[in-house]
């Protein structure tokens, strides 16, 4: 009887483990940066390469860091939503242009618009690696103290903007620096 009971128990345990997986969010990718200071960086402005923007420049303000590229198809999908966000004048949106040529960036912005307060160039991709990105686009929400509060993986949709991003930014803006 024990010969049949052990495989049956193992089968049930495997079934429970696999069944649990059906209820997990497949789009959720945890970030080790959540709750920690944003990684240090200093990158040249896309418009003025001799001038750098660093993580220290962003402290004191709620900021979104959007890592994107002109060659990224899904980045194009989120541009109308980012343009709408810009129109709300709610938060500074810093674009990190990932492994891109300046001409590609100019062409991209001419076609899709420019929702960014500032754009910096990460030509070698080292800053994006330090931020732990899996691909572009990815967007980080940074509080006034320079702490990473949230990470969006993939394009930001209108639904994500309205349901998660706007309420989160408004809550963070109300907190002291």
C-alpha positions in Angstrom: 0.0 0.0 0.0 2.9 2.4 0.8 4.3 1.8 -2.7 1.2 3.5 -4.2 0.8 6.2 -1.5 4.2 7.9 -1.9 3.8 8.5 -5.7 0.3 9.7 -5.1 1.4 12.2 -2.5 4.2 13.4 -4.7 1.8 13.8 -7.6 -0.6 15.9 -5.4 2.3 18.2 -4.2 3.5 18.8 -7.8 -0.1 19.6 -8.8 -0.5 22.1 -6.0 2.8 23.8 -7.0 1.8 24.0 -10.6 -1.7 25.1 -9.8 -0.3 28.0 -7.7 1.6 29.2 -10.7 -1.7 29.8 -12.5 -2.5 32.7 -10.2 0.9 34.5 -10.4 1.2 37.7 -12.4 3.4 36.9 -15.4 4.2 40.5 -16.1 5.6 41.2 -12.6 9.4 41.2 -12.6 10.8 42.1 -9.1 13.5 44.7 -8.9 16.2 44.6 -6.2 16.3 48.4 -6.4 12.8 48.9 -4.8 13.3 50.7 -1.5 16.9 51.5 -2.2 18.7 54.6 -3.4 18.8 55.0 -7.2 22.1 53.8 -8.7 24.6 56.5 -9.2 25.0 57.8 -12.7 26.3 60.8 -14.6 25.3 60.9 -18.3 25.5 63.6 -21.0 22.4 65.5 -22.0 21.3 64.5 -25.5 20.9 68.1 -26.4 24.2 69.3 -24.9 26.6 66.4 -24.6 29.2 68.5 -22.7 26.7 68.9 -19.8 25.9 65.9 -17.6 22.9 65.0 -15.5 23.5 62.9 -12.4 21.4 61.2 -9.8 22.3 64.0 -7.3 20.5 66.5 -9.6 17.2 64.6 -9.2 17.0 64.6 -5.4 14.3 66.8 -3.9 11.8 66.0 -6.7 9.6 63.0 -7.6 11.0 61.8 -10.9 10.3 59.2 -13.5 13.3 57.6 -15.2 12.2 56.1 -18.6 14.8 54.0 -20.3 13.9 53.8 -24.0 15.5 53.6 -27.5 14.5 54.8 -30.9 14.9 51.3 -32.3 12.5 49.9 -29.7 9.1 49.0 -31.2 7.3 48.9 -27.8 8.8 52.2 -26.8 6.8 53.7 -29.7 3.6 52.2 -28.2 4.0 54.1 -25.0 4.8 57.5 -26.5 1.1 58.7 -26.7 0.7 57.8 -23.0 3.9 59.6 -22.1 2.8 62.7 -24.1 -0.5 62.7 -22.2 1.5 62.4 -18.9 3.6 65.4 -20.0 0.4 67.4 -20.6 -0.6 66.9 -17.0 2.5 68.7 -15.7 2.5 66.3 -12.8 6.1 64.9 -12.7 9.5 65.3 -14.4 10.1 62.6 -16.9 13.8 61.9 -17.5 14.5 59.9 -20.7 17.5 57.6 -20.8 18.3 57.0 -24.5 19.7 53.5 -24.4 22.4 52.4 -26.9 21.2 54.8 -29.6 22.7 57.1 -32.2 21.9 60.9 -31.9 20.4 60.9 -35.4 18.1 58.0 -34.5 16.9 59.9 -31.4 16.2 63.1 -33.3 14.2 61.2 -35.9 12.3 59.3 -33.2 11.4 62.5 -31.4 10.3 64.2 -34.6 7.9 61.4 -35.4 6.5 60.5 -32.0 6.9 63.7 -30.0 9.0 64.6 -27.0 7.4 64.0 -23.6 10.7 64.3 -21.7 11.8 67.0 -19.3 15.4 65.9 -20.0 17.0 63.2 -22.1 20.4 61.8 -21.4 22.4 59.4 -23.5 23.5 56.0 -22.3 25.4 55.0 -25.5 27.3 52.1 -24.0 24.3 50.9 -21.9 26.3 50.7 -18.7 23.9 52.9 -16.7 20.9 50.7 -17.8 22.8 47.6 -16.7 23.4 49.2 -13.3 19.6 49.9 -13.1 19.0 46.2 -13.8 16.9 46.6 -16.8 15.7 43.5 -18.7 14.9 45.4 -21.9 13.4 48.7 -23.1 11.1 50.4 -22.2 11.4 50.3 -18.4 10.3 53.1 -16.1 11.4 53.8 -12.5 9.5 56.0 -10.0 11.9 57.9 -7.8 10.8 59.7 -4.6 12.1 63.0 -3.4 14.8 61.3 -1.3 16.2 59.5 -4.4 14.7 56.1 -3.4 13.4 53.8 -6.1 9.7 53.3 -5.2 8.3 51.4 -8.2 9.3 49.9 -11.5 7.2 49.5 -14.7 8.5 46.8 -17.1 7.3 47.3 -20.7 5.3 50.1 -22.2 3.1 52.2 -19.9 -0.5 52.0 -21.1 -3.2 54.5 -20.4 -4.6 52.0 -17.8 -1.3 51.8 -16.0 -1.0 55.6 -16.1 -4.4 56.2 -14.6 -4.6 53.2 -12.2 -1.1 53.1 -10.8 1.3 55.8 -11.9 -0.7 59.0 -11.4 -2.0 58.0 -7.9 1.5 56.9 -6.9 3.1 60.2 -8.1 0.5 62.3 -6.3 1.0 60.4 -3.1 4.8 60.8 -3.3 4.5 64.5 -4.1 2.5 65.0 -0.9 5.3 63.5 1.2 8.1 65.6 2.7 11.5 65.6 1.0 
